[in-house]
Amino acid sequence: MKTEHPLARHWQQPQPLLSLVLYPLARLFGAISWLRRTLYHRAWLKSEHLPVPVVVVGNLHAGGTGKTPITAALALALQQRGIMIGIVSRGYGRSGRDTHVLSPSSTAADAGDEPLLLYRQTHAPVAVAARRADAARALLARHPDIQIIISDDGLQHYALHRDVEMVVFPAADAHRRPDLLPNGALREPLSRLHSVDAIIFSQAESNHTAAAFPLPAAVFHSQLRPAAPYRFRHPADTVQAHTLPSNASCAAACAIARPERFFHTLQQMGFPIHQTHIQADHSALHPATLPQADYVFITEKDAVKLPANSPDNIWVLPVRAEISPDLADFVLNKLSICGNTTHIVHHTDTQS
């Protein structure tokens, strides 16, 4: 079994000797991060303003916070209110660097796994580029009726002005004080939470996490709700744990951050997982290297990278984020937008 990150175990269970070595590097990383944000905040480096509002859904952690399902849930909720939204992303893991507007023929190599997953789940216009402003311009040129752009994982991308900033923060870390990279998983210090508009605690069992950060930001809680796995090659086929043959062998494979959550979810649903296979986050699973089992369960993020002719024993676990209170209403109120209308008041004086 491969580990998904060489430092992941240290981030979860810090080792004193390794912390001693990495602590100075974390301070250097923090100084660079502070300088970069200060240069944009004081307008010494330019943030590009778009003609429509930009909502950032980002995180402080390096992966594994549940951000993509939350982005999808927000996009779908805004669409249900009659708002035309577009999504931009860097497209981590794709093979090219050109601006790419997704289409039904786009692949994970063209767009990256998470943007492709968002495109398929929401059917919203999605574009990827090294500079998110380039992606946004391409989207607006193709879809001039877009009213709001959601920047997926764009919290640290200060070259694009944002009107609303939201941080997805794992509830499991709410009462910890993780360090900056590489000694911890943080891209920016926890003090950054003082300047965002909202904090969304992911995988939060209750509202007790709000007490961990007595900050002016609005607080939301999110839970991932799984549904019955569907067959990769025949999505209309679904399976429940109680319908499995008594002698069926089950395995799970994934290339995501924090894979233990995926395995735990399957076990909670009653699937007897006897084998697991882990690869580095964003890498592609190959059918030939998957465990030999009657049922092999994978994530939707991994499914977008599998070839269409993959074996028939591969099943995909769909998950959807449930967010409370209503995140879409919060965004519309912040932007002074009314649902089911084209009237938008675009505030351009929000802090970048």
Secondary structure, 3 states (H helix, E strand, C coil): CCCCCCCHHHHHCCCHHHHHHHHHHHHHHHHHHHHHHHHHHCCCCCCECCCCCEEEEECCECCCCCHHHHHHHHHHHHHHCCCCEEEEECCCCCCCCCCEECCCCCCHHHHCHHHHHHHHHHCCCEEECCCHHHHHHHHHHHCCCCCEEEEECCCCCCCECCCEEEEEEEHHHCCCCCCECCCCCECCCHHHHHHCCEEEEECCCCHHHHHHCCCCCEEEEEEEEECCCEECCCCCCECCHHHCCCCCCEEEEECCCCCHHHHHHHHHCCCCEEEEEECCCCCCCCHHHCCCCCEEEEEHHHHCCCCCCCCCCEEEECEEEEEECCHHHHHHHHCCECCCCCCECCCCCCCC
